[in-house]
Amino acid sequence: MKKKIAVIGLGYVGLPLAAAFSKKYTVLAYDNDSARVRGLNSGLDRIEQLSKTDLIQLQQRLTFSEDPKSLSDYNTYIITVPTPVTRTKEPDLSFLLEASKTVGQYLKKGDMVIYESTVYPGCTEEDCVPVLEKASGLKFNTDFFCGYSPERINPGDKVNTLTKIKKVTAGSTPEVADEVDALYQSIIEAGTHKASSIKVAEASKAIENAQRDLNISFVNELALIFDRMEIDTQEVLEAAATKWNFLPFKPGLVGGHCISVDPYFLTHKAIQLGYTPEVILSGRNVNDSIPKFVATKVVNLMRNKGIPIDGSKALILGITFKENFNDIRNSKVPEIYKSLKAQGLAVEVYDPFADPQKVKIEYGITLTDNPGQYEAVILAVAHKVFLEKGLGQYKNPNGAIVYDIKSALDREATDGRL
């Protein structure tokens, strides 16, 4: 049967995936966000994955739709919706289960559903499949089948794009695993790795970012220790990096949609099974402590320089979770903002990449578009524009400190760095 693919969810993962598949297959790009679909149909990608020219060309190969009935004409469904965590750090499967219910209503015998969303091991077969069965009235692995291929999109990266990153694949039967693998091989230039089961593929995704989270937590803890020793962390890391097998991780804020979220999926399942993962949770606790440490450090540096806290202003440069890109998901900058305000500073945030309306809705912070001069300047995101122009223009000439979270500036140009 010729594959007709419906990609469900047109965010950072789904849109590039639909674009890649549309070069070889009939593709429907579906999202229940009508504003998102209208924007794409008019050539506007608000998350800036594709240009207007790209979208106009893409419309000649695929269909953008917000109408769930349009799903009925397809036989391969790829679900790429968000899987965030709640405020209590529990997996939020609401988007995933709602998408499964929608797809289930249009499933036919012989159809296949592939999940790309990050989940804990077992989620596809234990949580999603029952929703598909109930909505469709069909039987799993008899009437319909499932696959899993965890997303590895790096938003904003123009080098390591979708087709150039090796893809893990899996299927609910050996035959389906082969089918899923062949499907992705047809578009992924870097090749694929076929896992032995869906659970193995799910687990592989969960540990990718947990490992990175732990490595960063280690150097963050070193920064906390070396601060008490009055040793510059970056100098220590540069010295240690002269050994060939030293891992070059740097301290910093750990936010975004993956690294600070995915470990909780693994710990959730582990705790369900009666095991408390102490190392993973300890790493999370260290990384979550950094925003408060930064705020306290800034205030102490001001006091050491004789700058009064009351009546002083602080400027945080950057609120996106990565450089030169507009993604503000799970940014840790608002925590620094709140902590500085709690200690008596008037705080402003400047980020030319971030959407002011999204920042206001998500974090309750009004971005400044005309920064002045401040007693404290904090480089939180190393946007190229900040580094090119320098931070001197933002310093109060009567006294100011500069704190570099990213260690992107020369040490002599700062009063402190993480």
N, C-alpha and C positions, 0 to 999 in steps of 0.2 A: 504494500500500500504506500502510495506517495505521501510523504509527510507534509502536513499543513500545520504550521506552528503558531500557537497563540502565546505571547509573552504577557504575563499578568503582573503589572506594577512597572511604571515607567520612570523610576528614579535613577540613581547613579549606576545601578546594575542593569536594570531592565532595558533602558533605552539603548545603550551600546550593544547589548546582546541582540535585541530585535534588529538593529542596524546590520550587525554581522550576519545573522541568519538570513536576512532578506536578500542577500547577494546570491543565495543558492536555493531558497525555499519561498513558498507562499507564506507570508507572515502577517499576523494581526498583532498590533501593539495596543493592549487594552489597559485602561486605568479607570477606576471609578471616580477619580477627581476630574470633574468636567472642565474646570478651569485649566488644569494641566493639559488635557487633550485639546482644548480650544487653542491654547498657546502653541502647542506643537504643530497643529494644523495651520497656524498662521505664520509658522517659521520662527517661533520664539521658544528657546529652551532656557527656562529661568535658572536652571542649575549649571548652565554653561558647559555641558558635555559636548554638544554639537552646535555648529554655527548655523546661521539662517540658510546659507547656501547648502550645507550638508542636509538640513531638514527638507528643503525644497526638492533636492535630488532623491531623498529617502522616500518622500511621498509618492514617487513614481513606482516604488517597489513594494511598499507595504501600506497597510491601512491603520490609521489611528482611530480608536473608538472608545467611547464611554458606555456603550450599550451592551449589557451582558448577553443579550440574545445573539450578538454577532459571534460569540464563542462556539455556537452550535455547529458551525461549518468547519471546525478544526479537529484534529485528532491527536495532536501532541501539545500539551499544556506545560509551560515553564513558569513557575511561580517565583517571583523575585521581590516580594514585599518586605518591608522592614520587620525586624524582630528586636525591639529595644528591651530594656529592663525597666521595671517599675521603680518608684522612689525607694522601695524597700529592697531593691536589687534582686527581684525575682523576674524570671523570664516573662515577657509580655507576648503571648502568642495570639492576641486578639486579631491582628492583621492577617496572620498566617491562617488561622482557622476560618476567618471570614472569606478569605480568598479560596480556601479549599471548598467551602460550602457553595460559593458561586460557581466554581469549576464543576463541582459534583452535579449540579443541576443540569449540566449539558454533556456529561460523560456518556459515551456510547461504548458498546462492546468493542474491544480491541484497542481502545484509546490508552494513552500513556500520560502520566502526570510526573513531571520532574521538578524537584524543589532545589532552589539555589540559596534560599535564605539560611542564615546561620542559626543552628539549633543545637540542642544537646543530643548525645547519642541515643537513638531510639525514638526520637520525636516524630519522624516521618511516619513510621509504621505504627507507633502506639497512640499518637495524638491526631495526625492528619488523616491517615487512612480511614479510621472510623467515621470521620466527617464526610469523606468522599463516598463511602459506602452508604451512609444514611441518606445523603442528598441525592444519590444516583439510583439507589435500589440495586446496584450491581455488586458483585463479589470480587474482592481483591485477589489478584493473581489467577483469577479464572476469567473474569469479564474485562477487567482493566488492570494496568500495571503501573508501577512507580519507579522513578529513578531519583538519584541525588547527585548534584554536582556543585559543591560549594563555590560561591562567588569569590573571585580574587581581584576584583576591580580596585585600582588605586586612584581615587578621584583626583583629577587635576594633573595626573602624570601623563605626559604626552609621549614618553618613551616606552614605558612598560604598560602598553595598552592591552586590551582584552585578548587579542589573538596571539600576543607575544608572551603570555604567561601560561605555563603548563597547567592543565586542568585535571583535577581529580574527578573521576566518574564512578558511578555504581548503579546497580539495578536490583529490582526485587526478585529476579530469577537470573540464573546464568545467561539465559538467552536475551533477556531484557538488558542485562549489564553490557553485553556485546553491542546491542542496539543503541544504547545510550552513548557508549564509548565511540561508536562509529559516527553518531550524530555530531558530537563535539569535535571529533577528529576532522570533520569536513570543514570546520571554520577556524580551529586553533592551530596556528602555524607552529607553536612551540611543542605541540603534541599533548598527549593525555597520559594519565596514570589510572588504570582501572583497579579500583579497590575490590576486595573480596566480598564486601557487603555494604549495605547502606549505612549501617552503624559505624563501620570503620571510616567511611568517608565523612560522616557527621563528626566523628571524634577528631579526625585529622584537622578539620577546620577549627574546632574548638581549641585545639592545643597550639595552632599556629600563632594566634595572638596572645594566648596565655603565656607562651614562652617569651615573646617580646616584652610583654608586660612585666614579667619577672626579671628579665635582664635590666630593664629600665629602673625597676624598683631597687635593684641592687646598687646601681650608681646613684640613685636618689638618696638611698640610705647613707652611702659614702659621703654625699654632699652634706647631709645633716651632721655626720660625725666630724668631717673635716672643717666645717664651719666652727665647731666648738674648739677645734685645735688651731684655728686661724691659719689654715692651709688652703691654698687655692685648689679647688677640685680639678679644674681643667689642667693645671700644671701636673698634678698627680697622674691624671689619665694619659696625658701626652708622654710622660715618662714611662708608664706601664706599657703603652702601646708600642714601644720599641721592641717588645718581645713578639715573635712572629705569630703566636697563637692567642694573643690577648684580643678579646672581643671589643670592638670600638663603639660601645654604647655611651650615650651622654645623658646626664640628668635633665629633667624638664617636666613640663606639665603633660599628663597623659589623659587626653580627651578623645573626642572623635567617636565614630560609629562602630569601631571594631575593638581596638586594644583595651579600652576601658570598660567594654561591655561583655565581650565574648567569654572572659574567664568566669563570669557569673553563671553562664549556661552549664559549664562543666561542673562547677561547685554545686549548683542546684541538683543535678542528677546524682552526684556523689553523695550528698547529704540524704537524698531520698533513699539511697541504698545503704545508709548507715555509716558512711565514712565522712569525716570532716577533713577536708583538704587544707591542712594548716599552712603549707608553703604558699599556695596560690592566694589564699585569703590574706596572709601576712603581706605579700607583695602588693595586693590591692590596697591594704590599709596604709602602707608607706606612700604609695603614689597619691592616694586621696588626701594625705596630710600636707602635700607640697604647697597648695595655694595659701593655706594659713601660714606656713613657714615663710613664704615669700612676703606676705603682707607684714608680718612681724619684723622681718629683717629690714624691710624698707623703712618702717617707723624707727627702728633702732639706729639705722644709718643716719637718718635725719637728726635724731637727738644727739648722736655723736658729733655731728657737724654743727650743732648749735642751732638747728632750724626748728622753731616751735611747731608743734603739731596743730594746735588750734589756729584756725585761720589760714592754714596752708592748703594748697591744691596739689593733687596728683593726677598724672596722665598715664593711662595704660595704652600702649601702642599695640593694637591687634586684639581681635576676639575670635577670629576663625581658628580652627584647630590645627591648621597647617599653613605653610607659607604660600603666598601668591595664589590663593584660591578662596572661594566664597563660602565654603562649608562651615557652618557654625554648630553643627550637631555635637552635643555633649561637651561644649567648650568649658574649660576650667577657669577661664578668665572672670566670669561672673562671681566666682567664689572669692577671688582676690579682691574684686571690686567691693563686695559686701564686707569683707574683713577689714579693708582699709577704711571704709565708711564707719564701721563700728568703732574704729580706733580714733575717730575724730577728723579724718581728712575729707575734704571735698574732692570727689573723684569724677573724672571724665574718661571716656573711652573713645579712641579714634581708630577707625579701620576702613580705608577706602574700598576694600574688597567686599565687606559684609553688607547685606541688605538691611538698612536701618529698620524697616518695618518688621522683618523677621526677628531681628534682635529684640525689638520692643515687645513683640508678642511672646517670644520664647523666654526672655530673661528679664523683661521689665526695665531694660536699660535704654536710655535715649542716647544714641551715638552723637558725638559732636562732629560737625563738618568744618569747623573753623577753630582748631586748637590754638591756644595762646601760649603763655609761659607759666611754668609750674615749679613748685619746690621739690617735687619728686617725679621722675620720668621712668617708667618701667617698660622695657622692651619685652613684650610677651610673645609676639609672633614676628619672626624675622622676614617680613615682607621686603622685597627688593627695594621698593620705594623708600622705606625707612632707612635702609643701609646706605643707599645712594645719597640721600639728602643729609643724613646724619641727625643726631638727636640734639645738637647744640641749640638749635632754634627754639626748642621747647623749654629750655632751662631758664629759670629766673636768674638774671645776672647778679642779684643780691644774695644768692645762695640756693643751691639745688643739688640733689643727688640723682645719679643715674644707676638703675639696677637692671642688669642684663640676664634675663631668665634663659635665653637661648645661647649664651656665650658666643654671640655672633660679632661682638665688637672687640676691639683691642682692649686689653685689660686696663691700659692707661686711660681709656676713655670712659671708664665706669668707676663707680664707688663700690660696687659689689656685683657678683654674678653667682649663679647657682652652681 
